[in-house]
Amino acid sequence: MGRADSKASNVTALVSHCKDAIEMLRFEAENVGGDALIDVSCTSGTFNASANGTVITFKNREEALKVLKDIKAVLK
């Protein structure tokens, strides 16, 4: 489908900013009908983070999920 980006900001330095940015990225991918994200990366600062990745869709979602489970892919 294409590239996606997200940014997370927080006033405290004690939280995982990358976790928030990646969760926002997943939410946006789901909103546009994506099945998965690949090539995900995150850059974290003291009070913010930026995440990006590529949103993909499967031609046959059930078959793709079966294959991914068979190869022990990380599914979150």
TAVEN-V260171 format. One record per residue. N is the residue number from 1. RES is the residue in one letter. PHI is phi as a letter, one per 40 degrees, with the letter a starting at -180 (* if undefined). Layout:
n=[N;N]
res=[RES;RES]
phi=[PHI;PHI]
This chain:
n=[1;2;3;4;5;6;7;8;9;10;11;12;13;14;15;16;17;18;19;20;21;22;23;24;25;26;27;28;29;30;31;32;33;34;35;36;37;38;39;40;41;42;43;44;45;46;47;48;49;50;51;52;53;54;55;56;57;58;59;60;61;62;63;64;65;66;67;68;69;70;71;72;73;74;75;76]
res=[M;G;R;A;D;S;K;A;S;N;V;T;A;L;V;S;H;C;K;D;A;I;E;M;L;R;F;E;A;E;N;V;G;G;D;A;L;I;D;V;S;C;T;S;G;T;F;N;A;S;A;N;G;T;V;I;T;F;K;N;R;E;E;A;L;K;V;L;K;D;I;K;A;V;L;K]
phi=[*;i;c;b;b;a;b;b;b;a;c;b;c;c;b;c;c;c;d;c;c;c;c;c;c;c;c;c;c;c;c;c;g;c;c;a;b;b;f;c;b;a;b;b;b;c;b;a;a;b;b;a;a;b;c;b;b;b;c;b;d;c;c;c;c;c;c;c;c;c;c;g;c;c;b;b]
